[in-house]
Amino acid sequence: MRITTYKTKLNEDKHNILVKEKSTNYQISGLTSPESIFNMMNNVFDMQNLAEEYLYMIACDSKQKVLGVFEISHGTVNASLISPREVFIRALLCGAVNIILTHNHPSGNSYPSVEDNRATKRIKECGELMGISLLDHIIIGDDFYSFKQEGIM
């Protein structure tokens, strides 16, 4: 599988456009479980070892094929901003039907904070209005926490 990361930039008309950053070959046929996403994010992005919180979105088509991976925000040791606007601009630009959020907790504790729960609920609700499903939100620490696996989604 090819993992391609993108960023957004403004073109000369001040409209958002996608810009390919890099592509990485990853030896797996697909991201079919929270554990496979946890492993990919650690192997490709070294999420377990980052000193600050990073939030990524994995954009997928209707058959769960990965369209791209986007860094949504880079925060501090214990916080990272999440805005539905920033998430869904990228999802719409690449034609995503489904998205998966993943972020790290540098403390190693993967249990979600109150703000993690609130933000996940908000992104899920916004996505439902737009026809873009939030499949899961995975928090990476020493292990991982999957909102879907825990029955919250």
C-alpha positions as YAML, in Angstrom:
chain: A
units: angstrom
residues:
- id: 1
  name: MET
  ca: [0.00, 0.00, 0.00]
- id: 2
  name: ARG
  ca: [1.20, 3.50, -0.76]
- id: 3
  name: ILE
  ca: [0.80, 6.07, 2.03]
- id: 4
  name: THR
  ca: [0.76, 9.59, 0.60]
- id: 5
  name: THR
  ca: [0.83, 12.65, 2.82]
- id: 6
  name: TYR
  ca: [-0.58, 15.97, 1.70]
- id: 7
  name: LYS
  ca: [-0.73, 19.48, 2.99]
- id: 8
  name: THR
  ca: [-2.99, 22.32, 1.91]
- id: 9
  name: LYS
  ca: [-1.81, 25.60, 0.48]
- id: 10
  name: LEU
  ca: [-3.51, 28.63, -0.98]
- id: 11
  name: ASN
  ca: [-3.26, 29.10, -4.73]
- id: 12
  name: GLU
  ca: [-2.96, 32.50, -6.44]
- id: 13
  name: ASP
  ca: [-6.74, 33.00, -6.05]
- id: 14
  name: LYS
  ca: [-6.46, 32.26, -2.30]
- id: 15
  name: HIS
  ca: [-8.31, 28.93, -2.64]
- id: 16
  name: ASN
  ca: [-7.24, 25.80, -0.80]
- id: 17
  name: ILE
  ca: [-5.42, 23.23, -2.91]
- id: 18
  name: LEU
  ca: [-3.78, 19.91, -2.06]
- id: 19
  name: VAL
  ca: [-0.02, 19.62, -2.34]
- id: 20
  name: LYS
  ca: [1.63, 16.21, -2.17]
- id: 21
  name: GLU
  ca: [4.39, 16.11, 0.46]
- id: 22
  name: LYS
  ca: [5.69, 12.56, 0.17]
- id: 23
  name: SER
  ca: [4.74, 8.96, -0.49]
- id: 24
  name: THR
  ca: [5.86, 5.89, 1.40]
- id: 25
  name: ASN
  ca: [5.41, 2.25, 0.54]
- id: 26
  name: TYR
  ca: [3.94, 0.36, 3.45]
- id: 27
  name: GLN
  ca: [3.79, -3.43, 3.48]
- id: 28
  name: ILE
  ca: [0.13, -4.06, 4.30]
- id: 29
  name: SER
  ca: [-2.87, -4.56, 2.04]
- id: 30
  name: GLY
  ca: [-5.18, -2.24, 3.97]
- id: 31
  name: LEU
  ca: [-6.04, -0.57, 7.23]
- id: 32
  name: THR
  ca: [-8.71, -2.96, 8.43]
- id: 33
  name: SER
  ca: [-8.50, -2.65, 12.22]
- id: 34
  name: PRO
  ca: [-7.51, -0.15, 14.90]
- id: 35
  name: GLU
  ca: [-4.38, -2.23, 15.51]
- id: 36
  name: SER
  ca: [-3.34, -2.00, 11.84]
- id: 37
  name: ILE
  ca: [-3.82, 1.80, 11.96]
- id: 38
  name: PHE
  ca: [-1.84, 2.00, 15.23]
- id: 39
  name: ASN
  ca: [1.00, 0.00, 13.64]
- id: 40
  name: MET
  ca: [1.01, 2.06, 10.42]
- id: 41
  name: MET
  ca: [1.02, 5.40, 12.26]
- id: 42
  name: ASN
  ca: [3.93, 4.23, 14.41]
- id: 43
  name: ASN
  ca: [5.90, 2.71, 11.54]
- id: 44
  name: VAL
  ca: [5.40, 5.59, 9.10]
- id: 45
  name: PHE
  ca: [5.01, 8.61, 11.41]
- id: 46
  name: ASP
  ca: [6.70, 7.39, 14.64]
- id: 47
  name: MET
  ca: [3.68, 8.60, 16.64]
- id: 48
  name: GLN
  ca: [4.59, 6.79, 19.88]
- id: 49
  name: ASN
  ca: [7.83, 8.74, 20.14]
- id: 50
  name: LEU
  ca: [6.68, 12.28, 19.33]
- id: 51
  name: ALA
  ca: [7.25, 14.83, 22.11]
- id: 52
  name: GLU
  ca: [4.17, 16.92, 21.27]
- id: 53
  name: GLU
  ca: [0.64, 16.00, 20.26]
- id: 54
  name: TYR
  ca: [0.01, 15.56, 16.55]
- id: 55
  name: LEU
  ca: [-3.41, 15.04, 15.00]
- id: 56
  name: TYR
  ca: [-3.65, 13.23, 11.67]
- id: 57
  name: MET
  ca: [-6.59, 12.43, 9.44]
- id: 58
  name: ILE
  ca: [-6.61, 9.37, 7.19]
- id: 59
  name: ALA
  ca: [-8.94, 10.00, 4.25]
- id: 60
  name: CYS
  ca: [-10.57, 6.96, 2.62]
- id: 61
  name: ASP
  ca: [-12.87, 6.23, -0.29]
- id: 62
  name: SER
  ca: [-16.08, 4.20, -0.02]
- id: 63
  name: LYS
  ca: [-14.11, 0.91, -0.07]
- id: 64
  name: GLN
  ca: [-11.74, 2.06, 2.73]
- id: 65
  name: LYS
  ca: [-8.85, 2.59, 0.30]
- id: 66
  name: VAL
  ca: [-6.54, 5.25, 1.72]
- id: 67
  name: LEU
  ca: [-6.63, 8.42, -0.40]
- id: 68
  name: GLY
  ca: [-4.16, 10.32, 1.74]
- id: 69
  name: VAL
  ca: [-2.92, 11.19, 5.19]
- id: 70
  name: PHE
  ca: [-3.05, 14.76, 6.48]
- id: 71
  name: GLU
  ca: [-1.43, 16.41, 9.47]
- id: 72
  name: ILE
  ca: [-4.28, 18.49, 10.88]
- id: 73
  name: SER
  ca: [-2.48, 20.03, 13.83]
- id: 74
  name: HIS
  ca: [0.69, 19.99, 15.88]
- id: 75
  name: GLY
  ca: [0.21, 21.03, 19.46]
- id: 76
  name: THR
  ca: [1.98, 21.00, 22.78]
- id: 77
  name: VAL
  ca: [2.93, 18.22, 25.18]
- id: 78
  name: ASN
  ca: [-0.71, 17.82, 26.27]
- id: 79
  name: ALA
  ca: [-2.97, 19.57, 23.75]
- id: 80
  name: SER
  ca: [-3.64, 19.85, 20.04]
- id: 81
  name: LEU
  ca: [-6.37, 21.88, 18.37]
- id: 82
  name: ILE
  ca: [-9.02, 20.17, 16.29]
- id: 83
  name: SER
  ca: [-11.41, 22.12, 14.13]
- id: 84
  name: PRO
  ca: [-14.09, 20.54, 11.94]
- id: 85
  name: ARG
  ca: [-13.29, 23.15, 9.28]
- id: 86
  name: GLU
  ca: [-9.66, 22.06, 9.00]
- id: 87
  name: VAL
  ca: [-10.59, 18.38, 8.91]
- id: 88
  name: PHE
  ca: [-13.35, 18.65, 6.31]
- id: 89
  name: ILE
  ca: [-11.58, 21.05, 3.94]
- id: 90
  name: ARG
  ca: [-9.00, 18.33, 3.43]
- id: 91
  name: ALA
  ca: [-11.56, 15.53, 3.28]
- id: 92
  name: LEU
  ca: [-13.57, 17.36, 0.61]
- id: 93
  name: LEU
  ca: [-10.53, 18.31, -1.45]
- id: 94
  name: CYS
  ca: [-9.44, 14.70, -1.80]
- id: 95
  name: GLY
  ca: [-12.95, 13.29, -2.28]
- id: 96
  name: ALA
  ca: [-13.07, 11.30, 0.97]
- id: 97
  name: VAL
  ca: [-16.20, 9.40, 1.91]
- id: 98
  name: ASN
  ca: [-14.78, 8.16, 5.21]
- id: 99
  name: ILE
  ca: [-12.16, 9.53, 7.59]
- id: 100
  name: ILE
  ca: [-10.19, 8.21, 10.54]
- id: 101
  name: LEU
  ca: [-8.64, 10.53, 13.09]
- id: 102
  name: THR
  ca: [-5.56, 9.60, 15.04]
- id: 103
  name: HIS
  ca: [-3.50, 11.55, 17.53]
- id: 104
  name: ASN
  ca: [-0.84, 10.79, 20.08]
- id: 105
  name: HIS
  ca: [-0.54, 11.35, 23.81]
- id: 106
  name: PRO
  ca: [3.15, 11.90, 24.63]
- id: 107
  name: SER
  ca: [2.45, 10.86, 28.24]
- id: 108
  name: GLY
  ca: [1.91, 7.30, 26.99]
- id: 109
  name: ASN
  ca: [-1.61, 7.17, 28.46]
- id: 110
  name: SER
  ca: [-3.94, 6.53, 25.53]
- id: 111
  name: TYR
  ca: [-7.18, 7.05, 27.48]
- id: 112
  name: PRO
  ca: [-9.20, 9.95, 26.01]
- id: 113
  name: SER
  ca: [-9.56, 13.26, 27.81]
- id: 114
  name: VAL
  ca: [-12.87, 15.07, 28.18]
- id: 115
  name: GLU
  ca: [-11.79, 17.30, 25.29]
- id: 116
  name: ASP
  ca: [-10.92, 14.25, 23.14]
- id: 117
  name: ASN
  ca: [-14.46, 12.93, 23.70]
- id: 118
  name: ARG
  ca: [-16.04, 16.31, 22.96]
- id: 119
  name: ALA
  ca: [-14.01, 16.87, 19.79]
- id: 120
  name: THR
  ca: [-14.70, 13.35, 18.48]
- id: 121
  name: LYS
  ca: [-18.44, 13.82, 18.96]
- id: 122
  name: ARG
  ca: [-18.33, 17.18, 17.17]
- id: 123
  name: ILE
  ca: [-16.36, 15.84, 14.19]
- id: 124
  name: LYS
  ca: [-18.71, 12.86, 13.93]
- id: 125
  name: GLU
  ca: [-21.80, 15.11, 13.93]
- id: 126
  name: CYS
  ca: [-20.32, 17.50, 11.36]
- id: 127
  name: GLY
  ca: [-19.34, 14.60, 9.13]
- id: 128
  name: GLU
  ca: [-22.86, 13.16, 9.26]
- id: 129
  name: LEU
  ca: [-24.22, 16.48, 7.99]
- id: 130
  name: MET
  ca: [-21.76, 16.40, 5.09]
- id: 131
  name: GLY
  ca: [-22.01, 12.70, 4.22]
- id: 132
  name: ILE
  ca: [-18.48, 11.94, 5.39]
- id: 133
  name: SER
  ca: [-18.33, 9.21, 8.04]
- id: 134
  name: LEU
  ca: [-15.90, 9.30, 10.93]
- id: 135
  name: LEU
  ca: [-14.98, 5.62, 11.11]
- id: 136
  name: ASP
  ca: [-12.78, 5.83, 14.19]
- id: 137
  name: HIS
  ca: [-10.62, 8.08, 16.33]
- id: 138
  name: ILE
  ca: [-7.53, 6.33, 17.61]
- id: 139
  name: ILE
  ca: [-5.37, 7.72, 20.40]
- id: 140
  name: ILE
  ca: [-1.80, 6.48, 20.42]
- id: 141
  name: GLY
  ca: [0.23, 6.20, 23.61]
- id: 142
  name: ASP
  ca: [2.14, 3.20, 24.87]
- id: 143
  name: ASP
  ca: [-0.77, 1.27, 23.37]
- id: 144
  name: PHE
  ca: [-3.90, 2.59, 21.65]
- id: 145
  name: TYR
  ca: [-7.48, 3.56, 22.38]
- id: 146
  name: SER
  ca: [-10.08, 3.15, 19.64]
- id: 147
  name: PHE
  ca: [-13.39, 4.99, 20.03]
- id: 148
  name: LYS
  ca: [-14.96, 2.45, 17.66]
- id: 149
  name: GLN
  ca: [-13.57, -0.57, 19.49]
- id: 150
  name: GLU
  ca: [-14.81, 0.87, 22.78]
- id: 151
  name: GLY
  ca: [-18.34, 1.20, 21.34]
- id: 152
  name: ILE
  ca: [-18.40, 4.99, 21.49]
- id: 153
  name: MET
  ca: [-18.86, 5.37, 17.73]
...
